[in-house]
């Protein structure tokens, strides 16, 4: 027993030591690859500890820029992303040299070939496609095509509403002869198929499977396309090109085509894009101390458990290597301290907004505050780096207050093109003639579960019919609860059969508190604001005069406010979202939910929507941009930017952090479909008369009945 107690004591002391020491160590290894066991070993040396809550390596760059004593090892694409966005405070102090050099792209052309890109006209292109094991971005893979397209400045003037993507493909197809551009052109199955049917010449050279051909070793197989399928020009890598030219006869029949349009013999290679290595970055004030630490601890790390020359236990060095994701074949090279921007710019072209805009089209993304604007700029650069179109333009709303409603107004007035808005504003967006272009998928714990609740001691309300003329407490006028409630009244023919939602609601309820009913910004017709504001009061005192604004000054604003309204008997029932309950914990009041058909909820819906103006000529381009964001910064594992994560330790910027990715019109997700149906029912509604449904009694066979519903306060 004593041994057990001793063992537990030792373990507790170890964890206690780690906790205390790691909290007291100022120097940090910034990583989004937190490994508890490895980080415990690192902290024991009392020199460096791991950051524990870093969600994205972008936050590491921001930390370094703020002068925090940290260092990090970053990927090439992360370095490319941060280079134009951070100050001179962020510096490169070393490189991680892998066993195999990073890729360098090259273009091979059939000889003889006269210099000049225009001489490629009518030639047969062999393209590697866009799917690769190593991250090679669309920007890199499109580099030759972009150069060709730039020869024809009128490619945008097609006289139709085709997207930038289609205009590019059309220009490439009209420039080259029969070619092979295998695999998916866009992550949208039906559109991808449609484009290949419209421009079949870009699949002719792929063989019998056309563009369904799957390249197992893409950069090598483009060279096979040259020799076996009669191609004239191929996109490959320097490594594959070197092997290609070592084969008999190839050096006589083919040449390098350089990025300036000249040609070069096989003995003098030229490259297009040159990928960086992984980099060791630090803050300028800590650069030398980071170099010293790395030189002492990691210059000669080896596996497995042995002692290093300095006597440091190898499990410590192994722990460092694990957190920093170093392989035993990697070599660390400390360099002269250089600003990140200067280092990257000397080795790779950093895309800018000015040189990336195509066809004069940008997508103006509405942001609500300075921090969200900053995240938008990082998203903009990330999209530039992978070659997404159209280019994002970040536009911070100038309306006061700067809330979702401000962005809706900006989009309506064409000051902005798109924004994410909370599901609460779905109906209001429709009234402002906006449309949904994408739906953020939602963590199931963050879904909006909407229900009606009444006081437990209320024996008068036994069905929806009994709510007629009663006082209602809702979080906000025109919001998700209001929309779901009116939709239910219409579906069950309890209210007047009308498409005028404002009129339906105003006629159905008695004197109530529905914050925002006094606002013209909601643009909901036939709102009886006097009735709907009758029970609202200001938060600062208990006076009975109405304060109906949809803000924190209204005591009954929001879900907690609606429950306060019900608790204070200012209303007979409340329509709330269960997941939004935060501070209201008056358990002694007791509430019960109205059971609606098969469950306690009116509906369960997603967190929100991305909206654009319904009449916008950019809509199709916007959807393609959002599909690209979903693919590159949502689904992809080795992404340089995480669009759906927190930014600079701030949640819910651009998208809610409950979002794993985006869904589109063709996706089938129950809670997204529920929201679509709410909007569709209001949007496609047609007047069919006005019977006195408000006073009609529902047959007993479908009477709604009351159950107790345990709200988890």
HUGI-V866033 format. One line per field, one symbol per residue. ss: DSSP state (2 for helix, 1 for strand, 0 for the rest). psi: psi as a letter, one per 30 degrees, with the letter a starting at -180 (. if undefined). A space follows every 50 residues. Layout:
ss = ???
psi = ???
This chain:
ss = 02222222222222222222222200011000000222222220000011 00000022222222200001111102222222200000011111111000 00011111110000002222000011100000000002222022222220 00222200000002222222222220000110000000222222222202 22022200022200000222222222220000111112222222220002 22211110000011000000000100011111122222222222222000 00000010000012222222222000000011111111122222200000 00222201001111111002222222222222222200001111110000 00022222222200000111112222222220011111110002220111 11111000000002222000011100000222222222222000000000 22222222000011000002220000002222000001000000000000 00010002222222222000001111122200000022201111010010 00111001111110000022222222222222222000000000001001 00000000000110000002222222222222200000000022200002 2200010000000
psi = eeeeeeeeeeeeeeeeeeeeeeffjekkjkkghkjeeeeeeefffgeklk kfgjfkfeeeeeeefggkilllklleeeeeefefflaffklkflkjjlek kllkllkkkkllkkkkffffkfljkjkfagjkekjjleeefgeeeeeeef fjfgffifgaglleeeeeeeeeefelakljilakfkijeeeeeeeeefif fffegfafgbffkjkeiefefeeeeeefgglfkkkaleeeeeeeffkkfe fffllkjlfgfllklffilkldkjkllkkjllkefgeeeeeeeeeefgfh kllbjlklefgkkffeeeeeeeeghklfflkkjklkkkkeeeeefffkkj kleegfkkggkljjjklfleeeeeeeeeeeeeeeffgkklkkkkjkkfkk liaeeeeeeeeeggflellkkkffgeeeeefghllkfljklkkffgljjk lkklkfgjffjfleeffkflkkjlekkgaeeeeeeeeeeeeghelkjlfj eeeeeefelakajikffgkfffhklhkieeefgegkllffaglfkkjgki lffkfgkleeeeeeeeeggflflkjljeffkdfjhiffekllljkjdglf kelkllfalkllkegkffeeeeeeeeeeeeeegdekehkfkjfgllkhgk lhkelkfgjfaklaefkjkefeeeeeeeeeeeegkkkgailhffgkkkkf fgkklklkkjki.
